[in-house]
Structure formats: C-alpha cells, structure tokens
C-alpha cells in the first residue's frame, strides 16, 4: 500500500490544527521569531520505522525554511540511538510541530515493529501475517500502511474489497437450506461474481460446508492446534485457510505449523504500543 502526498498532508493539517489551536503560546512567548535550531529525531529503542512522511509534512507545513535530512526509511529496522531525521531552521516551527510529528511516527512505527515480530516468528513456514479492520477510525490506511512496513499483508481495506461471511451473517440465515453457508456463498457469488468469498467457521462441520459451497478462503476462528490441522486436512488445498483468534507472539509459530496459509492478527493495529522516539535539540 502506498500513501499519497495529499492524504498525508491532509492528516497532518488536521493534527496540527488540533494540537496548536489558536497558537503555541509557550513557544510564541519564549522563543524569538529569529531564533534557529538544530534537532534530530532519534530511536530510543529498537524499532521498525513507519510514517516518516508525516513527520516531514508536519515540519514543512509550518515553515518551508525547515531543512530536513532523512537518515532512515520506512520499513527499516533501527537500533537504539539511530537517527531517523536531522532538522535545522527556524526554532518556532520545530517546537510547534514536534508532538504531531512524533505522534505519527511513534504510533505507526509501533505497528510496524509489532508486525515485524509476528512476521519473524513465522519465518520458515508458508503462512503470511494479515491485518484486520480493527483500526483507529480515520487512520485505517495509515495503520495498514504501517503493517506493510513491518512485512505484513493487508487482507482488505474496507467492506467492498472482499466478501467475508461471518457468524452473524450465518445466524441471520439459520433457516436456509441446505445450510446457511451454502445459501450465503451462492447468493454472494451471484451478486458479486468478481469478488473472492471468505467464510468464517467455528466447527469442522462448517469447514466442510464452506469447502462444498466453493468458498475461496476459509477462516478458522478460535480453533486450537488440533482443530486447525484437521481443518487444513479437510480443505486439502481446495481453498485457502486463514487462522484467527487468540494469536500472539508466543503461539503464532505453532499456528503457522498447522499448515494454514494466512494468520490474521487484530492486535497489529488495535493493541500495538507507540515506540519510544525522541526529538532532541542540539546545542
């Protein structure tokens, strides 16, 4: 996924307006307009970078006189004390944009860093790590971009990308014959023949029904390792298998070993912590 200059700038403008309000009174009161400064954005822990364009836009939005040297790239793994950006120019915009710039990079780099941990954990298996729609409202494209910086894959951006028949859809079709899954897949295939169809399953019986109905992807929800292996055997390559639910860094390798094609992890976007990045002014 690529982010456009326009959407990055729009997000930064909204964030600056929110943060600065009617004016950065501390900086306006204490720092002369003519003052200049130099600063570095530095990693204070090991991390994977994401979101540098947002930081650059934040400083550039307040002053075109700010000079920015990028010393890292999105998707790059950094060590403690590695420098991401070097900045110089008028002191006021550097001070006023500091928090917005850090908020974007810390949050998005946190997602990229957590994603990379999951991706590293399944190395040596065919399984791919996927994100979900459990994202911060308004930040979905940014957070999914950060997932790709960490080596993960985007399953779907929104509800129009893929037909995903979940348990509540099936509950609404509980009286359908021969079964709810067959009815749902048939209707979906007829209405949107160009789209892939995924079915969420909780039992091995539902897995069989989804295979027989011709689903492209079968979501194996909250199944233990034995159930996952049995489900993969039942699918026998006739569809792609995706494991979901209760996935964490400690068990993801074992889940990948069950033979599933994908492992979706909601925590990538809803529970990633912001990594520690600082903006240090130099004497």
N, C-alpha and C positions, 0 to 999 in steps of 0.2 A: 504494500500500500504506500502511495506517495501522497504527501500533503501539499496543497497549493500555497503559493505565497499569499494569495488573497485570504484564504481561510485562517492561516497563521496570523496574519496581520489583524484580521477582524477579532480573533480571540484575544490577542494582546491588547488591542484598543479597549475592549470591554473590561479586561482585567485591570488595566491602568486607570480607567475611569472609576472603577470600583475602589481601588486602593488609594488613589490620590485625592479623590473627592474634589473639593474646591481649591485644594492646593496643599503641597507638602510643607506645612507651616514650620516644622522643625528646621528643614533644610533652608527654606526661604529666610528664616530669622537668623540663622547662624553662619551660613556659608555665603561668602560674597559671590556675585554673579561672575566675576572674573577668575575665580579660583579654578585650578585644574588639578587633575589627579590621575593616578595610575592604579589599576587593580587587576587581580587575577581571580578567575573562578576556578576553585581547586576541589578535587575529590578528597574527602576526609575519611573515606573507607573504600575498599574495593567495590567496583560497580561496573555496570554496562551502561553506556551513555545513550540517552534519547532526549530529543527536544531542544537541541542547541539553536535551531532556527527561531524558536520562541524567545529565547534569551536575547539573541541578536536583534530581533524585531523590537523587543521591549526598550532596549537602549537606543536603537535607531529611531524609534517613534518619538522620543523626547528630544533628541538632538542629532542632526546629521553630522555634527562635528565630532561625535564619539567615534574613535577608531577601534576596530575590533579585529583581533587576530585569532582565528580558530586553530587550536592546537590538538583537537581531538575530533572524532567523527561519530555520528550516531551509529550504534552497533558495536563500538569499540569497547573492549574491556580495559579498565584503568585500575591502577594500584593507588593506595593511599598517597596523597600529596601530588599526584599527577595533575597537570593544569589542563583545563578544558578550553578556557578563553583568556586572552590577555586584552585589557581595555585601557584606553587613555583618552583624555579630553576634558571637557567641562565637568567639574565635580558635581554640580547640581543634578544633571540627568543621571549620572552614575548612581547617586544616592537614591533618587526618587524611583528609579526603575529596578533597584536591586531586589526587592522582595518579589515582585512579579516575575522577574527573570528566574530567580531561584525556585519559586513555587512550581513553575512549569518543568524545569529541568529535574528538580528533585523528585517530583511525582512521576514523571514519565520515565526517568532513569530507574526509579524503584520498580516499575512494572517490567522494564527490560531486564533488570537484574534478576528478579524473581523468575521470569520466563526462562532466562538462560540456565538457572539452576535446574528447572524441570527438564529442559532440553538436554543438558549434560547428563542427567540421571537416566535417560532412556537411550543414550548412545549405545550402539551395538545391537539395537532392535529396530524393526521396521516401523515402529509406532511414531506418529507425529503428534506434537503437542498443539492443541487448539484452544482458542479463547472462546468466550461466550458473549451473550448480550448483557451480562451483569456488569454494566459500566456506569460511570458517573454521567447523569443526564447532561447532554450538551458536549461532553468530552469523548464520545464514543470513537470517533475517527482518530482522535489523538491517542487514546489509550490502545486502540487496536494497532495503530502505527507503532507504538512502543513495544507491543508484543512481537511484531516482526523484527524490531531491532534486537530483541533477545533471542531470535531464532525460532519463534513460534509461528503458527499459521492462523489466519483468520478464517473461521468457518462461514459466517455470514454477517454482513454489516447490518442488515435490518430484515424485517419480516417479508420483504419482497424478493429476497435473494434465493430462498430455499424453502421448500415445503417441509416443515417439521411437525409431524403429527404427534402430539404429546398426550399424556394421560387424561387431561381434562377434555381434549377433543374426543378421545375414545369414550369417556364417560358420557358425553352428550349423545353418543351413537350406540349406547349399550344394547338397544333392542334391534339393531340392524342384523340382517342375515347375509352370508353365513356367520360373519362375526364383524365386530366394529372395525378391526384393522383392514379387512378385505374391502369393506364398504368405503372407508376413508381413502385408501390408496386408489381405488377405482375412480372415485369422484375427483380426486386431486389430479390423476393422470389425464382424465378427460378435460378438466378445466384449464390446467396449465401443463400441456404436454412437453413444453420446452424445459421445465424445471426438474431438478433432482428431487427425489422424495426420501425423507428420512422418517423412521417410525421409532418412537420411544417405547421400549419394552421393559417390563419388570419381572417377567417369568420366562422360562424356556418355552412354554406353550405359546406365548406371544411372539417369541423369536421365530418359531416355526410358521406361525400365521403371517408374519411380516415377510419372511422369505417366499412363501407361497403366493403372497399378494404381489410380489415383484418390487419391493422397496429397494432403493439404491443403497441406502445406508441404514443400518440398524443400530439404534442407540441402546446400549446395555446399561440400564440405570441402577446404580447402587447394588450391583451384583458382587458377590465375593469371588475369590480367585477360582474356586472350583466351578461356579456357575459361569464365569467368563470363559473358561476353557471349553466347557460343554457347549456354550452358545457358539463359540467360534467353530467348533466341530460341526454343529448343526448348519451353520451358514455355508461352510465348505466353499468359500470363495464366490458364492452366488451374489453376495452383496458385500459392502464394506462394513466393518464392525467398529463401533465407537464406544469406549468405556467412559462413564461419567459418574460422579458422585463420590464424595469422600476421598478424593485424590489429594495426596500430599507428597512432599519430597521423600518421605520415608518409604512409601509403598508404591510409588509410581513405576519404579523399575520392575517390580514383580507384576504389576498390572500389564506393563508392556510385554512381559514374557508370556502372557496368556495367548498372544497371537493377534490381538486387536490391531486395527490399522490406525486408529486415532484415539487420543485421550484428551477429553475436554476438561479444562480446569477453570472454574469460575473465579478462583482465588487470584488468578493472574491480574485481574482488573478490580475486583471488589475488595481485596484484602492486602494488596501489596503496600508495604510501608514506603514512605518517602526516604530516599537515601540521603546521607549527610554530605552536602556540598556547600561550600562557603565562598563568599566573595570577600577577598582580603585586599584592603587598600594598602599600597606600598608607600613608604616614606619618600 
